[in-house]
Amino acid sequence: MGRLEGRTAIVTGAASGIGRASAELFASEGARVLAVDRPGADLAFEHIAIEALGQDISEDAGPAAIIARAVAAFGGLDIVYNNAGVSGSTPVGDTSDEAFDRQIAINLRAGFRISREAVPHLVKSGVGRLIFTASIMARHTDNGLVAYSASKAGVVGMMRTFALELGRHGVTSNAILPGAIATGMTAASFVRDDIAALWAKKAALKRLGQPIDIARAALFLASDDGGFVTGQALGVDGGLMLRV
Ligand SMILES: NC(=O)c1ccc[n+]([C@@H]2O[C@H](COP(=O)([O-])OP(=O)(O)OC[C@H]3O[C@@H](n4cnc5c(N)ncnc54)[C@H](O)[C@@H]3O)[C@@H](O)[C@H]2O)c1
């Protein structure tokens, strides 16, 4: 029996990278999954338990549409994995209001609005799970990451409040903080062998992370295995940040 047998889940950013691996892993463990990504994104999956929804999560009406679709399709909702995100790298002085606001809107605000909309259904579930993909850049930073680091640190703070307020209803809320993972987001950098090798070498485990490494952590948090874990920011970085 799968570890998510009978559960229903939403995974955002499911067309690519961590989200795609998570949607597929959740489905292979018995969940019915609503895979959400931008309209036009590749949301074709082989697994019949995965339904696709093309929806920009940062649109005003996006969160309500996503939750309504999941509840209509599945009759309830147990797991919300807020994973979709964007990055950008510009020095502080060159970071426009628009660029800053866009990362906050997608990485932070949309996750808040989707989660808020999901609360009644997660409470009803009795085994509700909120999961967020933050980043090691929630705790650290790098040149050019002023908006990204702010958005991901915000995700961790927000996640803790959901955990505190919803715990009495059996709902857990946690964030995963990935390190350097080979996905669409990092493809432009890691296509260069020297850059990929540099990041692999920095990690204690001497390799880049793969989407499945993060999906397995999400599965742990989504399943009964993670039932007493809440309010945590879980680094999944292969030991990348053990030394500076
Ligand atoms: N790759 C890494 O090294 C790394 C490290 C730390 C954190 N993360 C985080 O992991 C998460 C997943 O990213 P990934 O690395 O798999 O990258 P990715 O680019 O492969 O996947 C991100 C997905 O999110 C979708 N998305 C972006 N904006 C959206 C919107 N407004 N509405 C709907 N979908 C939207 C994209 O279309 C894409 O399919 C992100 O939150 C990212 O910040 C990634």
The ligand as a MOL file (V3000), in Angstrom:
LIG
                    3D

  0  0  0     0  0            999 V3000
M  V30 BEGIN CTAB
M  V30 COUNTS 44 48 0 0 0
M  V30 BEGIN ATOM
M  V30 1 N 16.6080 24.4230 -8.2120 0
M  V30 2 C 17.1750 24.8230 -7.0980 0
M  V30 3 O 18.4060 24.7650 -6.9280 0
M  V30 4 C 16.3230 25.3820 -5.9780 0
M  V30 5 C 16.9320 25.6720 -4.7710 0
M  V30 6 C 16.1730 26.1760 -3.7300 0
M  V30 7 C 14.8150 26.3590 -3.9070 0
M  V30 8 N 14.2400 26.0780 -5.0970 0 CHG=1
M  V30 9 C 12.7930 26.2930 -5.2170 0
M  V30 10 O 12.1810 25.1140 -5.7050 0
M  V30 11 C 10.9110 25.4470 -6.2680 0
M  V30 12 C 10.7330 24.6820 -7.5630 0
M  V30 13 O 11.6490 25.1760 -8.5190 0
M  V30 14 P 12.5210 24.2310 -9.4570 0
M  V30 15 O 13.9200 24.3390 -9.0060 0
M  V30 16 O 11.8830 22.9090 -9.6080 0 CHG=-1
M  V30 17 O 12.4500 25.0890 -10.8080 0
M  V30 18 P 11.6420 24.8850 -12.1730 0
M  V30 19 O 11.8250 26.1680 -12.8780 0
M  V30 20 O 12.0880 23.6290 -12.8250 0
M  V30 21 O 10.1300 24.7170 -11.7040 0
M  V30 22 C 9.3700 25.7980 -11.2200 0
M  V30 23 C 7.9810 25.7070 -11.8170 0
M  V30 24 O 7.1690 26.7340 -11.2320 0
M  V30 25 C 6.3290 27.2170 -12.2490 0
M  V30 26 N 5.8490 28.5670 -11.9480 0
M  V30 27 C 6.5820 29.6960 -11.8260 0
M  V30 28 N 5.7850 30.7480 -11.6470 0
M  V30 29 C 4.5070 30.2860 -11.6670 0
M  V30 30 C 3.2450 30.9130 -11.5670 0
M  V30 31 N 3.1340 32.2420 -11.4190 0
M  V30 32 N 2.1440 30.1350 -11.6230 0
M  V30 33 C 2.2510 28.7890 -11.7920 0
M  V30 34 N 3.4210 28.1460 -11.9100 0
M  V30 35 C 4.5380 28.8900 -11.8570 0
M  V30 36 C 7.2270 27.2270 -13.4930 0
M  V30 37 O 6.4740 27.3290 -14.6880 0
M  V30 38 C 7.9730 25.9280 -13.3250 0
M  V30 39 O 7.3300 24.8570 -13.9850 0
M  V30 40 C 10.9100 26.9580 -6.4000 0
M  V30 41 O 10.1170 27.5320 -5.3690 0
M  V30 42 C 12.3570 27.3460 -6.2050 0
M  V30 43 O 12.4970 28.6470 -5.6990 0
M  V30 44 C 14.9570 25.5860 -6.1390 0
M  V30 END ATOM
M  V30 BEGIN BOND
M  V30 1 1 1 2
M  V30 2 2 2 3
M  V30 3 1 2 4
M  V30 4 1 4 5
M  V30 5 2 4 44
M  V30 6 2 5 6
M  V30 7 1 6 7
M  V30 8 2 7 8
M  V30 9 1 8 9
M  V30 10 1 8 44
M  V30 11 1 9 10
M  V30 12 1 9 42
M  V30 13 1 10 11
M  V30 14 1 11 12
M  V30 15 1 11 40
M  V30 16 1 12 13
M  V30 17 1 13 14
M  V30 18 2 14 15
M  V30 19 1 14 16
M  V30 20 1 14 17
M  V30 21 1 17 18
M  V30 22 2 18 19
M  V30 23 1 18 20
M  V30 24 1 18 21
M  V30 25 1 21 22
M  V30 26 1 22 23
M  V30 27 1 23 24
M  V30 28 1 23 38
M  V30 29 1 24 25
M  V30 30 1 25 26
M  V30 31 1 25 36
M  V30 32 1 26 27
M  V30 33 1 26 35
M  V30 34 2 27 28
M  V30 35 1 28 29
M  V30 36 1 29 30
M  V30 37 2 29 35
M  V30 38 1 30 31
M  V30 39 2 30 32
M  V30 40 1 32 33
M  V30 41 2 33 34
M  V30 42 1 34 35
M  V30 43 1 36 37
M  V30 44 1 36 38
M  V30 45 1 38 39
M  V30 46 1 40 41
M  V30 47 1 40 42
M  V30 48 1 42 43
M  V30 END BOND
M  V30 END CTAB
M  END
